[in-house]
Amino acid sequence: MSSKVWVAAARRVSVVLAAALVAAACGSGGSSDTVIGKASGGHLTIAIAEDQPGSSLKGLNGDYSGFDIDVAQFVAKELGVDPSGITWRSTVSADRETVLENGSADMVVETYSITDKRKKVISFAGPYFVAGQDLLVRLGDTSITGPESLNGKRLCSVAGTTSAQEVKDKFAQQTKLVEYAHFSECITALLARIVDAVTTDDLILAGYASQNPELLQVVGKTFTQERYGIGVRKGDTASVSKIDDAISKMISTGAWNSSLQHNFGGTGYKIPSPPQVTER
């Protein structure tokens, strides 16, 4: 064999070996900085809330429960990660993009509304639920009947969300906005009469109302549509596709509805139909 023929043959072998290595990497779960890449190692770090009854709540024993927790565990299981392989990372709304960008969480499952602004810095799978923004008030308060009645009122929401500003911009320009880091702080302020109402998604408010039925009530007049997605790092499209498949399976098997019934049944919250999983 001449030297030229030998070199050509060696190059062909190198190309074949390189292609095989790429295929092997993809088959084992993809790049190590993607969700499916991390999941291939049997572990995921998932950012969640710790103070949202029915959605994501940290108990006195340190365990988490709620619809978001069930969704996160179902998705993780479909990606090959058992519950024992999940590290839960409590975070606040204002830090949800940050924990993905700095790599301290692989996914965010935290009543996380899909918006065009957020899609500029992260990617979303889903939606896995569609909620609507509403108001929580003290039981018996008939002065607040919807967002239009909030002029001159003190309205509380959480930093990093768009809920309160939505009310001020579109419904009641004279609303006085108050922000805290946690929803539980808004609830305390409402009970202490520091604020007059709390606004966020109806699913979250229903959880708080169910904990304090003798003190609080949801107005019951939604005025936005909030599509909850699972946040991942920007551009992780392969993981988004796998997560979408997992969400679709949770819905089709009935596990989605069972979780909502378990976490919100008996609260008076009307469970909606499941969404179409279409986000890309």
C-alpha positions in Angstrom: 0.0 0.0 0.0 1.4 3.4 -1.0 1.8 6.1 1.6 -0.9 8.2 0.0 -3.4 5.3 0.0 -2.5 4.6 3.6 -3.0 8.2 4.7 -6.4 8.3 2.9 -7.5 5.1 4.6 -6.4 6.4 8.0 -8.4 9.6 7.5 -11.5 7.5 6.6 -11.1 5.5 9.8 -10.7 8.7 11.8 -13.9 10.1 10.4 -15.8 6.8 11.2 -14.4 6.8 14.8 -15.3 10.4 15.3 -18.8 9.8 14.1 -19.1 6.8 16.4 -18.0 8.8 19.4 -20.6 11.5 18.6 -23.3 8.9 18.3 -22.2 7.3 21.6 -22.4 10.7 23.3 -25.9 11.4 22.0 -27.0 7.9 22.9 -25.8 8.3 26.5 -28.0 11.4 27.0 -26.3 14.3 25.2 -24.0 17.0 26.4 -23.2 17.2 30.1 -24.6 20.7 30.3 -28.1 19.8 29.1 -30.9 18.4 31.2 -30.9 15.0 29.5 -27.1 15.0 29.8 -27.4 15.5 33.6 -30.2 13.0 33.8 -28.1 10.3 32.1 -26.0 10.4 35.3 -29.0 9.7 37.4 -29.2 13.1 39.1 -31.0 16.4 38.5 -31.2 19.7 40.5 -34.6 21.2 40.3 -35.5 24.6 41.5 -38.9 25.0 43.2 -40.8 27.2 45.5 -41.2 26.2 49.2 -44.2 28.3 50.3 -47.0 27.7 47.8 -49.7 25.4 49.4 -51.0 22.8 46.9 -48.3 23.7 44.3 -45.0 23.5 46.1 -44.7 23.5 49.8 -41.8 22.5 52.2 -43.2 20.6 55.2 -41.9 20.6 58.7 -40.0 17.4 58.0 -38.2 19.0 55.1 -40.1 17.1 52.4 -41.8 18.9 49.5 -45.3 18.3 48.2 -47.7 19.7 45.7 -48.6 19.7 42.0 -45.4 21.2 40.8 -43.4 18.6 42.8 -45.5 15.8 41.2 -44.8 17.3 37.8 -41.1 17.6 38.4 -40.9 14.0 39.7 -42.9 12.6 36.8 -40.7 14.4 34.3 -37.5 13.4 36.1 -38.6 9.7 36.2 -39.3 9.8 32.4 -35.8 11.1 31.9 -34.3 8.3 34.0 -34.0 10.0 37.4 -35.6 8.5 40.5 -36.9 10.7 43.2 -33.8 9.8 45.3 -31.7 11.3 42.5 -33.4 14.8 42.7 -31.9 17.6 44.6 -34.5 20.2 45.4 -33.3 23.8 45.3 -35.7 26.3 46.9 -35.6 29.6 45.1 -37.7 32.8 44.8 -39.4 34.2 41.7 -36.9 36.9 41.1 -34.0 34.3 40.8 -35.6 31.7 38.5 -33.7 32.8 35.4 -30.5 33.3 37.4 -30.3 29.7 38.8 -30.6 28.4 35.2 -28.0 30.8 33.8 -25.4 30.2 36.5 -26.0 26.4 36.5 -27.1 26.0 40.1 -30.3 24.3 38.8 -31.0 22.1 35.8 -34.7 22.8 35.6 -37.2 25.3 37.2 -40.7 24.0 38.0 -42.2 26.8 40.0 -45.6 28.0 38.6 -43.4 29.6 36.0 -45.4 31.6 33.4 -44.1 31.4 29.8 -43.5 35.0 28.5 -41.7 36.4 25.5 -39.3 38.4 27.8 -38.3 35.2 29.7 -37.8 33.3 26.5 -35.1 35.7 25.5 -32.8 34.3 28.3 -34.1 30.7 28.9 -36.0 28.0 27.1 -39.4 26.5 28.2 -41.0 23.1 27.9 -44.7 22.8 28.2 -47.1 24.3 29.1 -48.1 21.8 31.7 -50.9 24.0 33.2 -52.9 27.1 32.3 -53.9 29.4 35.2 -55.4 32.8 35.4 -54.4 35.8 37.5 -56.9 36.6 40.3 -57.1 38.4 43.7 -57.0 37.2 47.3 -58.8 39.3 49.9 -59.9 39.1 53.5 -63.1 37.1 54.0 -66.1 39.4 53.8 -64.4 42.3 52.0 -66.9 43.3 49.4 -65.1 46.4 48.3 -62.8 44.5 46.0 -64.6 42.7 43.2 -61.9 42.6 40.5 -58.8 44.5 39.3 -60.8 47.6 38.3 -61.8 48.1 42.0 -58.2 48.4 43.3 -57.6 52.2 42.8 -56.3 53.6 46.1 -55.9 50.0 47.5 -52.6 48.4 48.5 -51.9 45.4 46.4 -49.2 42.9 47.2 -47.3 40.5 45.0 -43.8 39.0 44.8 -40.7 40.6 43.3 -39.8 39.0 40.0 -43.4 38.5 38.9 -45.5 40.6 36.6 -48.8 40.3 38.4 -49.1 43.5 40.3 -47.8 45.7 37.5 -50.3 44.1 35.2 -53.1 45.4 37.4 -51.6 48.9 37.6 -51.0 49.2 33.9 -54.2 47.8 32.6 -56.9 48.1 35.3 -56.3 50.5 38.1 -53.5 53.1 37.7 -53.9 54.4 41.3 -53.1 51.1 42.9 -50.4 51.2 45.5 -48.0 48.3 44.8 -46.2 46.4 47.6 -43.6 43.7 47.0 -42.1 41.0 49.1 -39.7 38.1 48.3 -42.2 35.4 49.2 -45.9 34.9 48.8 -46.2 33.9 52.4 -45.1 37.4 53.4 -47.9 38.9 51.3 -50.4 36.6 53.1 -49.1 37.8 56.4 -49.4 41.4 55.3 -52.9 40.8 54.1 -54.0 39.2 57.4 -52.3 42.1 59.3 -54.2 44.6 57.1 -50.9 46.1 55.8 -52.2 45.4 52.3 -55.7 45.1 51.0 -55.3 42.3 48.4 -52.7 39.8 47.1 -52.5 39.1 43.4 -51.0 36.1 41.5 -52.3 33.1 39.7 -55.6 31.6 40.9 -54.0 28.2 41.5 -51.6 29.6 44.1 -54.2 31.8 45.7 -56.6 28.8 46.0 -53.9 27.0 48.0 -53.5 29.9 50.5 -57.3 30.3 50.8 -57.7 26.6 51.6 -55.2 27.0 54.5 -57.2 30.0 55.9 -60.8 29.5 54.8 -62.2 31.4 57.8 -60.0 34.4 57.0 -59.4 34.6 53.3 -61.2 34.3 50.0 -60.4 34.3 46.3 -62.4 36.9 44.4 -62.9 34.5 41.5 -62.5 36.8 38.6 -59.5 35.9 36.5 -58.2 38.5 34.1 -55.1 36.9 32.5 -54.0 33.6 31.1 -50.8 32.2 32.6 -49.2 29.2 30.8 -46.8 27.3 33.2 -43.7 26.0 31.6 -40.6 24.1 32.8 -37.6 26.3 32.5 -34.2 25.1 31.2 -31.1 26.7 29.9 -31.4 28.7 26.7 -31.1 26.6 23.6 -31.5 23.2 25.2 -34.0 22.1 22.6 -33.3 18.4 22.8 -34.2 18.4 26.5 -37.3 20.6 25.8 -38.5 17.9 23.4 -38.0 15.1 25.9 -39.7 17.1 28.7 -42.6 17.9 26.5 -43.0 14.1 25.8 -43.0 13.5 29.6 -45.6 16.1 30.2 -47.8 14.7 27.5 -47.5 11.3 29.1 -48.4 12.6 32.5 -51.6 14.1 31.0 -52.5 11.0 28.9 -52.0 8.5 31.7 -54.3 10.4 34.1 -51.4 11.2 36.5 -51.8 14.9 35.8 -55.5 15.0 36.8 -54.9 12.7 39.8 -52.2 15.1 41.2 -54.5 18.1 40.9 -57.4 16.3 42.5 -55.1 15.2 45.4 -53.6 18.7 45.9 -56.7 20.9 45.2 -59.7 18.6 45.6 -62.0 20.0 48.2 -60.6 23.5 48.0 -63.4 24.7 45.7 -60.9 25.3 42.9 -62.3 24.2 39.5 -59.6 22.1 37.8 -59.3 23.1 34.2 -58.8 20.9 31.2 -55.2 19.9 30.5 -53.3 22.2 28.1 -51.9 21.4 24.6 -48.2 20.8 25.1 -46.9 22.9 22.2 -44.1 25.2 23.5 -40.8 25.1 21.6 
